Amino acid sequence: MPVTRRMFLSTSASALALGLGPARAFAQPAAAAAPPATSFVELRRGVGMFLGSGGTIGYLVNGAGAAAIDSQFANTAAIAVTGLRQRAPQGIEMLLNTHHHGDHTGGNQVFRGAVKRIVAHANCLEWHRKTAAAAKSEAQTSFADTTFSGEWKTSFGDETIQARYYGAGHTSGDAVYHFEKADVVHMGDLLFNRAHPNIDRPAGASVSNWIVVLDKVARAHGNDTIFIAGHGKDNAVRCGKAEVTHFRGYLAACMDTAKKAVAAGTSKDDLLTTTALPGFEDTIALNARLTAGFVLGVCFDELTEKK
């Protein structure tokens, strides 16, 4: 069953009561915003997902304590840390980052006080530092202190966690994490389930290689593997191999459409007006920017860039 997670913050509907006379000269304080909706979802063998605002957090809880993948934003990261500590009195051993984007690392600072190390691919750390420097937010940002280039593996209680880097995709620093015994794979934003993806070309994204990455991931895992997507339509982020191959087909169709447009002399501006991709009409926009036209425009740029 797909699990839903909606990245909405509930806000108070109370109106500010204004004083009408000398005795009520000051407005009443506005009602505090309700906390964001969050939930812990168990998958199997101690592995689960934390759903809140931002990219999906994966976690493992066993006799050694807890480990987490990605940290969302600071507000929901605090809820995740509290919940993991309750589930794992031994503490949270480590935080793993799939990539550097703020909806996956914005809570690193919160986790930093609870974990012994933060792990990420070397390119993820590089981009994380660059974006923090550009935003002048280094002092408020926690970066990985353990990095890897190709593969990384660690034993944690009775589980083994393996990280693999397949090359550029959503960025040039995305890692795939596999809880081997549970056979659960956290894809981060390498997997958008029936939703138009973000593609960060300034951070080294490659749609053509992203397709290759998804081929490799699909071959590396079986039909019983559970995949955790970074984002999804109706927030369905628990996926099977079928969702991985479906997204691979979507990206391939986008590249094919862009190639035909380039060959026909169609302008990028015309592609940007595309509202749906034939065969993938059920794919949604998670926000106003991430449309079918946006993805096709990125593919156009990739195909026409000067080497």
Residue, then its C-alpha position, 0 to 999 in steps of 0.5 A: m500500500p502506498v503511504t501518503r505524506r503531505m508537506f503542508l503546514s497547518t495554519s490557524a484560521s483564527a482572525l485577529a480580534l481588534g479592540l473597538g474602544p479604549a478598554r480594548a485598544f490592543a489586538q488580541p494575539a493571533a493563535a499559534a500555528a499548529p505543528p506540522a503533520t508528521s508520522f513514523v511509518e514502519l517498513r520492515r526489520g527496523v527500517g521505516m520512514f519519517l514523513g513530514s515537510g521536505g524529502t522523506i527521512g529513512y531510519l533504522v532502529n535496532g539494538a545498536g540504536a538508530a540511524a537516519i537518512d536525510s533531515q528535512f527542515a529544522n522544525t520536523a527534524a526536531i520531531a524526528v530526533t525526539g521520536l527516534r530517541q524514544r524508539a532507540p534509548q541507545g541514541i542516534e548513531m549517524l545521519l546519512n545525507t542523500h544529497h545537499h538540497g535544503d529539504h533534505t539537509g535543512g535539519n542537519q543542525v538539529f541532528r548534529g547535537a544527537v549523532k556521532r557523525i554525518v555521512a555523505h558523498a564527497n560531491c554532496l559535501e562540496w555542493h553543500r558547502k558551496t550553497a551555504a557559502a553563497a547563502k552566507s549560512e555556514a554558521q547555521t549549517s552542519f556538514a558531513d564529516t565522513t565522505f566516500s567516493g564510490e561505495w561505503k558500507t558499515s555494520f549497525g547492530d544486526e543490519t548492514i548499511q551500504a551506500r553507492y554512488y552511480g554518477a550524476g543524476h538529480t545532482s552530481g552528488d546523489a547517493v543511494y543507501h541500502f539496508e541490506k538485510a531489510d532490503v530497503v533502498h533509500m533513493g533520495d531525489l533520484l526517485f520522484n514517484r509520478a511527479h515531475p522532478n527537480i533537476d539541478r543542472p548548476a549542481g551537475a545534474s544529468v538527465s541522460n546519466w540519471i536514466v543510466v543510474l535508474d537502470k543500474v539500480a533496477r538491476a541491482h535489486g529484486n522484486d521484493t525490494i522496498f524503495i523509498a522515494g524522495h517525493g511522490k504524487d499524493n505523497a506515495v513514497r513507498c515504492g517497488k521496482a515498478e515505480v523505479t522503472h516507470f520513472r526511468g521511462y518517464l525521463a527517457a520519454c522527456m529526453d526523446t521528446a526534447k531530442k525530437a524538438v531540437a531536430a525539428g527546430t522547436s524552441k525551448d520556449d515552446l517546450l516550456t509551455t508543455t503541460a503533460l507528457p504523452g503516456f505520462e499524463d498522471t505525473i503531477a507538478l509538486n509546485a508551480r516550478l516543477t512542471a512538464g515544461f520545466v523538465l523538457g526545458v532542462c533536457f533541451d539545455e542538456l542536449t544543446e549545451k556547448k561542450 
